Amino acid sequence: MDKFVNPQLEDAVDRALEMLDTGSYVPGDPFFSPVQLAEKLQIAPELAGRVLEQLETLVRLDRRGDRYVIAPPPVVRNTWAMSSLSAALAERGYPLTSRVLFFGIVEAPKAASAMLELPLGEKVYLLHRVRSSRGLPMALEQSYLPVSRFPGLMEYDFAARSLYQTLEEKYQTRAASQALEFFVEEPSPEESRLLALAPGEPVLLTVGKTCSPSGRVFEYSLSRAPARRTVNECRPELRGKL
Amino acid sequence: MQQLLSIHAQLENLIRDKIASGEYPVGSSLPSERKLAETYGINRLTVRAALKNLQQEGLVVAEHGRGNFVCSSKVRVSFATIRGFGAQLKQQGVHHVSRVLYAQKVPAGYAISRKFDLPRGTDLFRLIRVRIGNGRALAIDDTYIPYTAISGVEEIDFATHSLYTALEANHVQLANAQQQLTIRRLQGEWAAALEVPENAPVFCVEHCVFDENRRMIEHTLSYVNPDRSTISSYLK
């Protein structure tokens, strides 16, 4: 048997995926135990246990104690065109709600001042929100914005309003482009709690720099999303030499 | 190919080549916009557009009032463009080799046949490679292509040959692509090959590349070591 490819396991996972795709399961439904799956696929229970682990890794199943249930589909975030998270998720049938954890004026920390091209310690707004859909936390978002550019921003309630829509309507600042960097991060205990993560579950950290049509940076953002529940989708350009 | 590219794309490629060759080493400053415009006899706005694209790829960083500098530290992988992994590393001045873990003709199973929209059992070629940059494992690519896409595919040594070069040599025109970025945990030999701890979370980039006739020509799951690579994107 090849060290990297186990045809017996891959074939069993493939057959289990077909069962999941063709069965009438809904998220939360119980799936087979290793013994039941072994019987169904005519394989050894030990192999069936490994199949279930693989399906959990593929986020098709969630583990609840010693049993497996059907996992909900992940949230797919568009990363090829500018749109707010709320608009992007609403298009896919995930209405988004926000809870403001903090909104105030702080001295720009080093990373924020560098990204926003401001002197260190310059006053910036910090808006910290937890974004949820259907009661499930989707992301923890921190946005830093220069106070000098958006006077009076604290009049608005960003639990109910879109930040980008407000900036466009009230300050004539449209989010025209965004540079993003992705990282795998271990969340703090508080972040795990807010995102309702299982112990040890990582987050996908997205660091963003948002620009107006003139190319001026007006927002530095940090978004932490549950790794198991998030997919970023892109339609890349075939550019330059392959 | 080059003559079909816009002037700013040609300038981008020129700067990439100079970074790859070491003419512009990591940490060095690029010539100013004015100097680049004068040297190549092109408009400064065109130069600015080229530099902006290189900044968005993370190959170059602009420092306010000081100019543009060649980036260092982690290897940068662009999520917004499709370019061969080796080509991306070369542009960053990273010495790149691949170690082939598996290269065989396989019949398409249920899941992969659905991706390719081909009947189950159709012959595919599966290629698993560790991508190594400056002696460190950066990614594992688990790739499927239609077996007939590259003639004599089993004879090609993909440790030294680019898959995209082989596709181009077989007149396959890549037209568009879709990518998905997720996080997965790696186990066993795969974790060891990527030099990450057992069960470590890593980036998983799924690439689906299509030809001009909208046929899928490549499906790759690329497991990227997050401690050694940064994935970047650009939205507009």
HADDOCK unambig.tbl for C-alpha pairs under 7 A between the chains (distance, minus, plus):
assign (segid A and resid 3 and name CA) (segid B and resid 189 and name CA) 6.91 0.50 0.50
assign (segid A and resid 4 and name CA) (segid B and resid 189 and name CA) 6.31 0.50 0.50
assign (segid A and resid 4 and name CA) (segid B and resid 190 and name CA) 6.80 0.50 0.50
assign (segid A and resid 14 and name CA) (segid B and resid 109 and name CA) 6.80 0.50 0.50
assign (segid A and resid 14 and name CA) (segid B and resid 110 and name CA) 5.98 0.50 0.50
assign (segid A and resid 14 and name CA) (segid B and resid 111 and name CA) 6.19 0.50 0.50
assign (segid A and resid 18 and name CA) (segid B and resid 110 and name CA) 6.77 0.50 0.50
assign (segid A and resid 57 and name CA) (segid B and resid 184 and name CA) 6.54 0.50 0.50
assign (segid A and resid 57 and name CA) (segid B and resid 185 and name CA) 6.65 0.50 0.50
assign (segid A and resid 79 and name CA) (segid B and resid 235 and name CA) 6.38 0.50 0.50
assign (segid A and resid 80 and name CA) (segid B and resid 235 and name CA) 5.24 0.50 0.50
assign (segid A and resid 81 and name CA) (segid B and resid 235 and name CA) 4.92 0.50 0.50
assign (segid A and resid 81 and name CA) (segid B and resid 236 and name CA) 5.22 0.50 0.50
assign (segid A and resid 82 and name CA) (segid B and resid 235 and name CA) 5.44 0.50 0.50
assign (segid A and resid 82 and name CA) (segid B and resid 236 and name CA) 5.18 0.50 0.50
assign (segid A and resid 176 and name CA) (segid B and resid 236 and name CA) 5.76 0.50 0.50
assign (segid A and resid 177 and name CA) (segid B and resid 235 and name CA) 5.32 0.50 0.50
assign (segid A and resid 177 and name CA) (segid B and resid 236 and name CA) 4.19 0.50 0.50
assign (segid A and resid 178 and name CA) (segid B and resid 234 and name CA) 5.74 0.50 0.50
assign (segid A and resid 178 and name CA) (segid B and resid 235 and name CA) 5.03 0.50 0.50
assign (segid A and resid 178 and name CA) (segid B and resid 236 and name CA) 6.49 0.50 0.50
assign (segid A and resid 179 and name CA) (segid B and resid 56 and name CA) 6.40 0.50 0.50
assign (segid A and resid 179 and name CA) (segid B and resid 233 and name CA) 5.99 0.50 0.50
assign (segid A and resid 179 and name CA) (segid B and resid 234 and name CA) 4.54 0.50 0.50
assign (segid A and resid 179 and name CA) (segid B and resid 235 and name CA) 6.42 0.50 0.50
assign (segid A and resid 180 and name CA) (segid B and resid 232 and name CA) 5.46 0.50 0.50
assign (segid A and resid 180 and name CA) (segid B and resid 233 and name CA) 5.03 0.50 0.50
assign (segid A and resid 180 and name CA) (segid B and resid 234 and name CA) 5.96 0.50 0.50
assign (segid A and resid 181 and name CA) (segid B and resid 230 and name CA) 6.86 0.50 0.50
assign (segid A and resid 181 and name CA) (segid B and resid 231 and name CA) 5.77 0.50 0.50
assign (segid A and resid 181 and name CA) (segid B and resid 232 and name CA) 4.28 0.50 0.50
assign (segid A and resid 181 and name CA) (segid B and resid 233 and name CA) 6.38 0.50 0.50
assign (segid A and resid 182 and name CA) (segid B and resid 230 and name CA) 6.57 0.50 0.50
assign (segid A and resid 182 and name CA) (segid B and resid 231 and name CA) 5.40 0.50 0.50
assign (segid A and resid 182 and name CA) (segid B and resid 232 and name CA) 6.17 0.50 0.50
assign (segid A and resid 183 and name CA) (segid B and resid 226 and name CA) 6.77 0.50 0.50
assign (segid A and resid 183 and name CA) (segid B and resid 230 and name CA) 6.86 0.50 0.50
assign (segid A and resid 184 and name CA) (segid B and resid 226 and name CA) 6.41 0.50 0.50
assign (segid A and resid 227 and name CA) (segid B and resid 182 and name CA) 6.96 0.50 0.50
assign (segid A and resid 227 and name CA) (segid B and resid 183 and name CA) 5.67 0.50 0.50
assign (segid A and resid 228 and name CA) (segid B and resid 183 and name CA) 6.99 0.50 0.50
assign (segid A and resid 230 and name CA) (segid B and resid 182 and name CA) 6.65 0.50 0.50
assign (segid A and resid 231 and name CA) (segid B and resid 180 and name CA) 6.38 0.50 0.50
assign (segid A and resid 231 and name CA) (segid B and resid 181 and name CA) 5.73 0.50 0.50
assign (segid A and resid 231 and name CA) (segid B and resid 182 and name CA) 5.13 0.50 0.50
assign (segid A and resid 232 and name CA) (segid B and resid 180 and name CA) 5.44 0.50 0.50
assign (segid A and resid 232 and name CA) (segid B and resid 181 and name CA) 4.95 0.50 0.50
assign (segid A and resid 232 and name CA) (segid B and resid 182 and name CA) 6.63 0.50 0.50
assign (segid A and resid 233 and name CA) (segid B and resid 179 and name CA) 5.75 0.50 0.50
assign (segid A and resid 233 and name CA) (segid B and resid 180 and name CA) 4.40 0.50 0.50
assign (segid A and resid 233 and name CA) (segid B and resid 181 and name CA) 6.35 0.50 0.50
assign (segid A and resid 234 and name CA) (segid B and resid 80 and name CA) 6.73 0.50 0.50
assign (segid A and resid 234 and name CA) (segid B and resid 178 and name CA) 5.85 0.50 0.50
assign (segid A and resid 234 and name CA) (segid B and resid 179 and name CA) 5.04 0.50 0.50
assign (segid A and resid 234 and name CA) (segid B and resid 180 and name CA) 6.16 0.50 0.50
assign (segid A and resid 235 and name CA) (segid B and resid 177 and name CA) 5.84 0.50 0.50
assign (segid A and resid 235 and name CA) (segid B and resid 178 and name CA) 4.56 0.50 0.50
assign (segid A and resid 235 and name CA) (segid B and resid 179 and name CA) 6.14 0.50 0.50
assign (segid A and resid 236 and name CA) (segid B and resid 79 and name CA) 6.76 0.50 0.50
assign (segid A and resid 236 and name CA) (segid B and resid 80 and name CA) 4.52 0.50 0.50
assign (segid A and resid 236 and name CA) (segid B and resid 81 and name CA) 4.41 0.50 0.50
assign (segid A and resid 236 and name CA) (segid B and resid 82 and name CA) 5.84 0.50 0.50
assign (segid A and resid 236 and name CA) (segid B and resid 177 and name CA) 5.99 0.50 0.50
assign (segid A and resid 236 and name CA) (segid B and resid 178 and name CA) 6.33 0.50 0.50
assign (segid A and resid 237 and name CA) (segid B and resid 80 and name CA) 6.38 0.50 0.50
assign (segid A and resid 237 and name CA) (segid B and resid 81 and name CA) 4.51 0.50 0.50
assign (segid A and resid 237 and name CA) (segid B and resid 82 and name CA) 5.99 0.50 0.50
assign (segid A and resid 238 and name CA) (segid B and resid 81 and name CA) 5.79 0.50 0.50
assign (segid A and resid 238 and name CA) (segid B and resid 82 and name CA) 5.05 0.50 0.50
assign (segid A and resid 238 and name CA) (segid B and resid 83 and name CA) 6.72 0.50 0.50
assign (segid A and resid 238 and name CA) (segid B and resid 176 and name CA) 6.60 0.50 0.50
assign (segid A and resid 239 and name CA) (segid B and resid 81 and name CA) 6.23 0.50 0.50
assign (segid A and resid 239 and name CA) (segid B and resid 82 and name CA) 6.69 0.50 0.50
assign (segid A and resid 239 and name CA) (segid B and resid 83 and name CA) 6.94 0.50 0.50
assign (segid A and resid 240 and name CA) (segid B and resid 9 and name CA) 6.97 0.50 0.50
assign (segid A and resid 240 and name CA) (segid B and resid 13 and name CA) 6.65 0.50 0.50
assign (segid A and resid 241 and name CA) (segid B and resid 83 and name CA) 6.96 0.50 0.50
assign (segid A and resid 242 and name CA) (segid B and resid 83 and name CA) 4.71 0.50 0.50
assign (segid A and resid 242 and name CA) (segid B and resid 84 and name CA) 5.26 0.50 0.50
assign (segid A and resid 242 and name CA) (segid B and resid 87 and name CA) 6.69 0.50 0.50
assign (segid A and resid 242 and name CA) (segid B and resid 164 and name CA) 6.39 0.50 0.50
